[in-house]
Each structure stands twice: as structure tokens, then as C-alpha cells.
Amino acid sequence: MAQTGILVSINGEVAGVLAISDPLKPGAQEVISILKSMKIRSIMVTGDNWGTANSIAREVGIEDVIAEAKP
């Protein structure tokens, strides 16, 4: 689901769990679709983990992903 889990603790005891995510940029899916119609292949390169990267890529229509990339 492209979310990062955060554990919250109080005095060393788990008190809660949060799940956060960055929203997609408006129009990202449309841009990828336009590029595909122009026969341009998009590749997503990210430092995010494979699960997050693949989830986002599927959402926008990108088929080629390189995740956990170093700067």
C-alpha cells in the first residue's frame, strides 16, 4: 500500500501505530499514459524499498522499477 509504519511508544511501551504515505503528484498517471502513447518507456528509480516502489509504479502505470537505489 506504499505506506511507512511508525511505532509510537510511551515509557518504552508501544502505544500506537501510524501509517503514512506521500500522495502521488496530481496528473502523474496521466503523464505516464501520455508518454506511453508516444512510445516513450518510463523507468522509476527510487531509494524506496521494493514494496513501496512497486505499489507506486503500478498505480501510475510504470512497468520498470529500480528500487533501493543509492545516490
C-alpha positions as CSV (number, residue, x, y, z in Angstrom):
1,M,0.0,0.0,0.0
2,A,3.1,2.3,-0.2
3,Q,2.9,3.2,3.4
4,T,5.6,3.6,6.1
5,G,4.8,2.2,9.5
6,I,5.7,4.2,12.6
7,L,5.5,2.7,16.1
8,V,4.7,5.2,18.9
9,S,5.9,4.3,22.4
10,I,5.3,5.8,25.8
11,N,7.7,4.8,28.6
12,G,9.1,2.0,26.4
13,E,5.6,0.5,25.7
14,V,4.0,0.5,22.3
15,A,1.1,2.9,22.5
16,G,0.1,3.1,18.8
17,V,1.0,2.6,15.2
18,L,0.7,5.1,12.4
19,A,0.9,4.5,8.7
20,I,1.9,7.4,6.5
21,S,2.5,7.9,2.8
22,D,3.3,10.6,0.3
23,P,0.5,11.3,-2.1
24,L,1.1,10.9,-5.9
25,K,1.6,14.1,-7.7
26,P,-1.6,15.3,-9.4
27,G,-1.5,14.2,-13.0
28,A,1.3,11.6,-12.6
29,Q,-0.8,8.8,-14.0
30,E,-1.9,10.9,-17.0
31,V,1.7,11.9,-17.8
32,I,2.8,8.3,-17.8
33,S,-0.1,7.4,-20.1
34,I,0.8,10.2,-22.5
35,L,4.4,9.1,-22.6
36,K,3.3,5.5,-23.3
37,S,1.2,6.7,-26.2
38,M,4.3,8.5,-27.6
39,K,6.2,5.1,-27.3
40,I,8.4,6.5,-24.5
41,R,9.3,4.0,-21.9
42,S,9.4,5.2,-18.3
43,I,11.6,3.7,-15.6
44,M,11.2,4.6,-12.0
45,V,14.4,4.8,-10.0
46,T,14.0,5.3,-6.2
47,G,15.6,4.8,-2.9
48,D,12.4,3.5,-1.5
49,N,12.0,-0.2,-0.7
50,W,10.7,-2.7,-3.3
51,G,7.2,-3.0,-1.9
52,T,6.6,0.8,-1.9
53,A,8.3,1.3,-5.2
54,N,6.2,-1.4,-6.9
55,S,3.0,-0.2,-5.4
56,I,3.5,3.3,-6.7
57,A,4.7,2.1,-10.1
58,R,1.6,0.0,-10.5
59,E,-0.6,2.9,-9.5
60,V,0.8,5.2,-12.2
61,G,1.4,2.5,-14.9
62,I,5.2,2.2,-14.8
63,E,6.4,-1.3,-15.6
64,D,10.2,-1.0,-15.0
65,V,11.3,-0.2,-11.4
66,I,14.7,0.1,-9.8
67,A,14.3,0.3,-6.0
68,E,16.6,0.7,-3.0
69,A,19.0,2.7,-5.3
70,K,21.9,4.6,-3.7
71,P,22.5,8.2,-4.5
